[in-house]
Amino acid sequence: MRRQLLPAIVSMVVFTVVLGIAFPLVVTGIAQVAFNDKADGSLVTKDGKVIGSSMLAQPFTTANGTPIKRYFQPRPSAANYDPTASSGSNLGPTNPKLLRAVRRRTSAYRVLNGLSQDVKVPVDAVTASASGLDPDISVANAKLQAARVAEARGLDTAQVLKLVDEHTDGRPLGIIGEKTVNVLDLNLALDQLRS
């Protein structure tokens, strides 16, 4: 038994050190050197204070949850924008609860943006992402919000649409998905304009 126990213990210690300590330290070191701007969570700072991450959605609402008209709004969040509770709603596409939520969100989106009933609302404006923390919205969603944001800030809509175009990210690898707009980055750019 001793002949089997000692090699097992030595193997466990060696693999724990190599795979549990050395490997994570090497990978962390490579990430810090090669991807320093992203390795710590793509944190965004303003006036020396961390205000968020460009990789996580955050709400642009008042304390009671009312959307602030001066800002572009992100996708709805099943995680209530809490990065420690990342999750989707787990409701299927025919679930009555999800369908009611989508109808309610669609109506609220139209009211917030002053849209008529015949305007198609982008799906990302009324459905949460799988993580509940997707920081990006579709270009169509951003363009529908532009007039509201421009009016609330006293800006020309064309100026806000130009900012949307400047903050539109291409398709990943040039072929995957659609072009998107990072809401936090766009709202920070808006704050830098004189309104």
N, C-alpha and C positions, 0 to 999 in steps of 0.2 A: 504494500500500500504506500509506503514511503517513497518508493521508486516512482510512483505515479503522482503523488501529491506534490512533491517538490518541483518537478517540471511544470506542473499546472500553475502553481503559485508564481513561479518565476515568469512564465508566459503571461499571466495576468498582469503582473507588475510592469513588464516590458511593454506590452500592448497599451496599457493605461498611460504610461509615460509618452510613448510614441504617438498614439492616436488621440489621447485625451489632453495632452499638454503640448508636445512639440508641434504636431500638425496644425492645431488651431493657431498657435503663435506664428508659425511660418505663413499661413494663409492671411492672418491679420496683418502681418508685416508687409506682405506683397500688396495687399489692398491699400494700406496706408501710403505706400510709395507710388503705386500705379494709378490709383483712383482716389487720391486724397480728398477731392471735393465731394465724393459720394460715399466713401467708406464709413463716415460717421453719421450717415442718415440723410444726406443732402439737405442739411439744415439751412434755413433762410434767416438772415439777420437784418434788422433795421435799426439804425442808430445804436449799434453794438449789442442789441438784445435779440435773442432767438425768438422769432415769431411763428415759426412753423417749419415744415419740411416740404420741399417741392414734390415729394413722393407720396404725401398723404393729404387727403381732402380735409378741409376745415370749414365750419359754417361761417357765413357772413350775415349774421342775424343779430337782433337785439337780444337782451337778456330773456325776454319771453318767447323767443323763437321766430319773431317776425323778420322776414328777409329785409335787409338794408338795401334800398333801391339804388344807392350810389355804387353798389358792387355787383359784379357778376356772381351768380349763384352756382354752386357745384351740384353734382348729382345728389339725389336723395341718399341717405345713408341708413342702412339697416342696423349699423353699429352705433348710430347716433354720433358719428364722427369721433368716436373714442378709439384711439389706436391700440389700446390694450384689449379691446373687445371686437377685433376685426371679425366680421362675419356677414354672410348674406342673410336674406330672410328665410331661405329654404322653402319658399312657397313656389309651387309649380305654376306654369303659365295659365292653367285653367282654374286655379284655386280662387274661390269667391272672395276671399280676404284680399288677395293680391289685386284682383280686378277692381274691387271697391277702392283700394288705395290708389291705383293708377288713375281711375276716374276722378277721384278727389284731387290728386296732384295735377292732373291735366287742367282741371277747372281753375285751380289756384295759380298755375303757371300762366294761363291765359289772362286772368285778372291782373296779376302782378305786372305782366308785360304789355297790357292793353291790346291783346290780340282778339280778333273776331273768332267765331266758332268754326269758320271754314279754313283757318290756318292750321296746317298739320304741325303738331308738337313733336319734336324729336324724341325718340324713345329714351335716350339717356337723360332727358329732363324729368322723366316721371318714373324711372325704375332705378333701383339701387344696383351697384355693381356687386360682383360676387364677394369682394372683400368688405364692401361698405365704405371703403376709403379711397376710391379712385379719384386722383387729383385732377383728372382731365375731363373736359366736356367736348362734344363734337363741335365742329366749326358752325354747323347749322344752329345749334343751341346758342352759341356765343353771338351769332349774328342776330338772332331773334331777341336777345337781351340788350343789344347795343343801343337801341333807341331809348329804352327806359333809363339805362345808365347815363347816356348823354344828357337826357332831359334833367335827371336828378343832379347832375354836376354842372349844368349850364354850358355844356359843350356841344359842338356840332356833331351830329351822328356820323358824318364822314370821317371825322377825326378819331372817333372811337372805333369805327370799323377798320381804319388804317392800323390802329393799335392791335386789334384782333388779328389782322393779317400778319403783323410783325411778330406776334407771339404764337403763331400757328406752327406746330411741330409736324414734320413730315411723317409718313408711314414708317414704322420700324422696319429696318432692312430694305426699305423702298417698296416692299410688296405685302407686308402684313398689316391688316387692319385698315383704319382710316386716319386721316389727319386729325389732330386734336389740339386743344388749347388748354394750357395749364392755368387753372383759375387763380391760384395764389400769385403766380408770376404776373398774370394780366392785371390783377387788382393792385399789385404793388406798382406796376408801370402807370396805372391810372392815378394813383396817389402822388406820383412824381410830376404829373401835369398840373399846371395852374388852372384851377376851375373857379 
